[in-house]
Amino acid sequence: MSMGIGMSRFAEFAKRMGEVKPSATFKYDAAAKKPGVINLTIGRPGFDTPEVIKNAAKRALDEGKVHYTPSKGIPELREAIAAKLERENHIGGIDPDNIVVSGGAKQIIYCIIMALADRGDVVAIQNPTWVSYEAQIRLANADVDWLSLKPEEGFIPGDSFMQDLEETRAKLLILNSPGNPTGAVFPERRIKEIMDVCSRRGITVISDEVYEKLIYDGRHYSPARDYENVITVNAFSKAYSMTGWRIGYCACTNREVMEKVDIIHQQSLSCCTSFAQYGALAAFTEEAEEATRRMREELRVRRDYVMKRMGEFELEVICKKPGGAFYIFPYFRNMDDYELADRWLRKGVAVIPGSAFGSQGAGCIRLSYGSADMRALSEAFDRIME
Ligand SMILES: Cc1ncc(COP(=O)(O)O)c(C=O)c1O
């Protein structure tokens, strides 16, 4: 006898589903898409991908490059990435076989966590931080330890962060500079101090450098330049406005670690989209770099404008100028960030409440200028200030 539609039964959900929640920012993401609302929630640059990259992908399709590739990625892309890491990041000695090309930075961070973190292990992350780290750590049944960043220090690791680091039981630390949601660029000296503690304490570092090409003040420093206990993660997503292409990678001098990460990658994705990899190969051309330079200059103008308008608030606000990415993360003293985001939404401006990024984000607002041009930003601040 067949069962009625309402009587059909599904298996119970896995217990891990209790560990991850739908995005706390769903309401703001949804409201941001309504007509008339100025959307300052978007975590991506609103620019087109450079022509040279798009043409390379189209050519690959026309040439029939539509099949599985090696799971670590096509050799010519891994060779180009190894050369880039040497040339730009001064990370020498990366064999192309120690690189895994992935479906974006997000997917490879998940593979790394799955390969290295067990039930009961601790992974330390910045507070505030990009939301997916916590979810991925919890999906691996591992525990999260939070290392505090403070608005008055421009969210650059200070004494309390270093204290937290000394005390953590973590076996892994995820470092993210320039950072989401703060835009903070950590100075080389501070990263080295963090790495010295990690080396002494046997902590492996995942260095998420996806915003490295979007720096306006300061200089990017890759810890793998001087330290061995680092897995460097990067992506084409933000640097070349390729968020929809889903291409990222990780690299590390330790072959065994990369082989294990590749097993998870292989068994979950097989390989990254073939023609997207050929497109990404064209990112290592002068034409693509020039497009990135132009994008960065435009973003710098937007950041400076946003910082100027931040000065108009009558509320007590701490907002140190962030050196990179395309976010500002002002702290409003004595304010509830959800209430503030709701108030701005009623005025037609969507932003994300800072608490969504960790307890140190309470009272903060994440405002993204990546996808809003100068007219939109000007109108947004006129509305907020009204
Ligand atoms: C810090 C950080 N890491 C990783 C990612 C994900 O990058 P991808 O789109 O390459 O997966 C993001 C996206 O917002 C991010 O902000």
The ligand as a Tripos MOL2 file, in Angstrom:
@<TRIPOS>MOLECULE
LIG
   16    16     1     0     0
SMALL
NO_CHARGES

@<TRIPOS>ATOM
      1 C1         38.2800   35.5930    4.8750 C.3       1 LIG1
      2 C2         37.6410   34.8210    3.7840 C.ar      1 LIG1
      3 N1         38.1650   33.6270    3.4530 N.ar      1 LIG1
      4 C3         37.6220   32.8800    2.4760 C.ar      1 LIG1
      5 C4         36.5250   33.3280    1.7670 C.ar      1 LIG1
      6 C5         35.9470   32.4460    0.7050 C.3       1 LIG1
      7 O1         36.5870   32.6530   -0.5050 O.3       1 LIG1
      8 P1         36.1240   31.8180   -1.8010 P.3       1 LIG1
      9 O2         35.0060   32.5700   -2.4260 O.co2     1 LIG1
     10 O3         37.3560   31.7580   -2.6520 O.co2     1 LIG1
     11 O4         35.7000   30.4750   -1.3330 O.co2     1 LIG1
     12 C6         35.9420   34.5590    2.0820 C.ar      1 LIG1
     13 C7         34.7300   35.0120    1.3780 C.2       1 LIG1
     14 O5         34.0370   35.9130    1.7550 O.2       1 LIG1
     15 C8         36.5250   35.3180    3.1120 C.ar      1 LIG1
     16 O6         36.0090   36.5070    3.4500 O.3       1 LIG1
@<TRIPOS>BOND
     1     1     2 1
     2     2     3 ar
     3     2    15 ar
     4     3     4 ar
     5     4     5 ar
     6     5     6 1
     7     5    12 ar
     8     6     7 1
     9     7     8 1
    10     8     9 2
    11     8    10 1
    12     8    11 1
    13    12    13 1
    14    12    15 ar
    15    13    14 2
    16    15    16 1
@<TRIPOS>SUBSTRUCTURE
     1 LIG1         1 GROUP 0 **** ****
